[in-house]
Amino acid sequence: MTLPGITFSELKNNVKPIEVQPVEGEPIESRLDQLVQQAFPPDKGRIKLWLLAQTYAGIVWGRMDEDGWHLSGDLGDEYPPLEIDSLLELRIFNPTGEILVWRDGAGLHGRFIADDEEVSLPHRDETQILWGTRGESDGNQFTRMTDGDQKLLHAVPLAIPSGAEGPWWRPLRLQVRHYITRDEETGLARITLSRLVNLEVEHFNRREVGNGSQA
């Protein structure tokens, strides 16, 4: 059975290239604003925005509110800063759309994808559980998350009640949207492109025990 879908050419109509030209000495917040201004319409879709970046130094989370950008790297030296020179991949997203910036041998590149308001793009949504078994407030609506004995650390731009044990076991959820296209010759459908949609907390997630049941 073939799944519903559009052709890859039709999907590309909803993908917009983004110009990435870092300016020497320019604050990182200004560079982020330039990306947002190229992509998201000024009358909607800009607030609130989530940010997730991979750098050579580690993971950076961020959030844009009405008062501007808030980045995990600003919380202290234990969190890596967001710097263009160390950037591997950057995603700025909300339910409206997503900016993706990535690095390859030729430098930095960018694109923006948004859902069509008039024509629904065939997709499947997936909810991913993010690591983090214990949360502590780290100021400015960020939560310092660690995971088990390994003490893996990241700071998410959400306020999560302290103490992730019990009903708060791994509470973080990242919503991912997979777009489905159809091969024009065979009619077979496959996932062609994926984007991040939202970051949220699952309030009543229970800890799984060794036999697969829930405690």
Secondary structure, DSSP 4 states (H G I P E B T S, - for coil): -PPP-B-HHHHHTTEEEE-----TT--HHHHHHHHHHHHS-TTSS-SSEEEEEEETTEEEEEEEETTEEEEGGGS-TTS----GGGEEEEEEEETTEEEEEEEETTEEEEEEEE--SSSPPPEEEEEEEPP-SEEEE-STT-EEEEEGGGTEEEEESS---S--STTBSS-EEEEEEEEEEE-TTT--EEEEEEEEEEEEE-TTBPPB-TTS-B-
